[in-house]
């Protein structure tokens, strides 16, 4: 996803202080609901958490008035029952434009070391919120050039003036773009998901939480035979994780052998991972390994949604890379090739063999990463539906 001049201008203006810092006073202290041993996500000093801010962010997240034509909200591409994904192969914007990439899951987004599939410079939720709002390549919410109309919509609403005043109590005029993105970021930051059967086994020491098949699948997942944990390890089940008190740069991008168009290991044009920003050949096909939490409800898979099921995902890694048949064409480009031979592919993707029972065990474990409470928690649901 490329940044463009209008979005760059918005980023500069917000960074220069379109929204004032409200760090001096917050109406309520935020209390994280996390298992023992899991630290809170990193919170920017200029955007401390509060209940009023999170609730404002929830309304904004679900408000279709954040799109120029008032047809989509953030939640249009990030639906709660799908762990805040959309179930589509590739996202569809408010103007009908089909995006090159699959909508990313927002569960535990506050822990991401970098945001989106392949941008190593985008680290803050407050900044990322500007991309779908004002980006034009591709158009998502389509607000480029109409930001004043957005503020007018907020000011003319019956509820928002009081909600902004409660969330940002030290500001004379709190309805500004910087505070809109801060509130949305606060809501996204508290979307924590740590109550799956796997979590109850791990953090609550509940030895009834996983059945025998799920336990065997967990042993395979974290073992050297499959080596899944090298890219999907740690508390987030993604190496690309961050948290409060962390002092290391945990950004991580991998080529998993999904495509191999030529001797340079190219991926389809315009969707080549970090290469689209760095132009370094070694970055072709390098994307962020997403968290596998709630993975069973977030199909289809991969950055372009090109693998439909978890069963096919396992087949892909078992082979050590995907074979795209000759004659396969995407947007006029022949994308056939053997991803197993991609020169940029991660050394951890070597392929493996599984018995039928082992395969079912791994699938059972992956399904045990689903946090049903998170998918239905009314705290994170659409407030407009409730009304």
C-alpha positions, 0 to 999 in steps of 0.5 A, a space after each residue: 500500500 503506497 503513501 501518496 502526496 495528500 496522505 503525506 500532508 495529513 501525516 505531517 499536519 497530524 504530527 505537527 499537532 492537529 490534535 493536542 496532547 491530553 497526557 496531563 489528565 485523563 477521566 478514568 484510568 484504563 485497566 488492562 484485562 490480560 492473563 498473568 505473564 502477558 504485558 500490556 501493549 505499548 501505549 504512546 505518551 501522547 495518547 494515554 488510554 481511558 474508558 471514554 477514549 476507547 468508547 469514542 473510538 468504538 463509535 468512530 470505528 463503526 461509523 460509516 461517516 468516516 468514508 466520503 460517500 458514507 457507505 463504509 466504516 473501519 468495521 466494513 473490512 474488520 468484522 468482529 465475528 471474523 476476528 476483525 477481518 472481512 472474509 474476502 480474498 482481497 479487501 474492497 474499498 468504499 468506491 468499489 475498488 478491489 485492493 491488492 491485499 487481504 484485510 489483516 486481523 486486528 486482534 492484538 493489533 496493539 502488539 504488532 511491531 509493524 502494521 500492515 503486510 509490508 511496511 517496516 516504517 508504519 509502527 503506530 496505530 494512530 498513523 496507520 488509521 490515516 492510511 485507510 481514511 486518506 490513501 488513494 492508491 488504493 482508495 479505501 474510505 476515500 476521505 482525501 480532500 474532504 477532511 473538513 467535511 469529516 469534522 463537520 459531520 462529527 460536530 453536527 452529531 448529537 453525541 460526538 461533541 460530548 464524547 470528544 470532550 470526555 475523551 480529551 478533557 483538556 482541549 478547548 476544541 477536541 474535535 480535530 483529526 488527530 483526536 479522531 485517529 487517537 480514539 480509533 487507535 485506543 479502541 484498536 489497542 484494547 482489542 486483546 485476545 487471550 482466552 482461547 483453549 490454548 491460552 487457558 492451557 498456557 496461562 491458566 494451567 488448565 490441563 483440560 483445555 486442550 484435548 489429546 489431538 490438540 496437544 499433539 498438534 501443539 507439540 508438532 507446531 512448536 517442534 523442529 519437524 515443522 518449525 512453525 514457531 520460528 515465524 509464528 512463535 512467542 505470546 502473539 504467535 508471530 515473531 513480529 510482536 512488541 509490548 510494553 518494556 520491550 527494548 528490541 526491534 521485533 519487526 519481521 518479514 519473511 518470504 514463504 515461497 508463495 510465488 516465484 516468477 523469475 530467477 530473482 524470486 519475483 512476486 506479482 507486480 505491485 504486490 511484492 512485499 517490502 520490495 515495493 518500498 525498498 526496491 532491494 531484490 532480496 525483499 521480493 516476497 517478504 511479508 509480515 508473518 501475521 499472528 495465528 490467534 483466531 486463525 481458523 475464522 480469518 480465511 482466506 489466507 496469505 497477503 493476497 488471500 490466495 489460499 482458501 483453507 487451513 488444510 491448503 495452508 498446511 499443504 503449502 508448507 509441507 511442500 516447502 513452497 507453492 507450485 503455481 501451474 503454468 498459464 496462471 494469470 493475475 491481472 494480465 501477468 503470468 504468475 506461474 512458477 515453483 515457490 519452493 525454488 524461490 531464492 528469497 524464501 526463508 530457510 525455515 520453510 523446507 517442507 515436511 511429511 505428515 501422517 493423516 493423524 498428524 495433519 489432523 492434530 495440527 489442524 486441531 491445534 490451530 482451531 484451538 487458537 480461537 477465542 470465542 469470547 473475543 468474537 462475541 464480546 459486546 464491549 467491542 461490538 457495533 454500538 449503532 446496532 445496539 441502538 
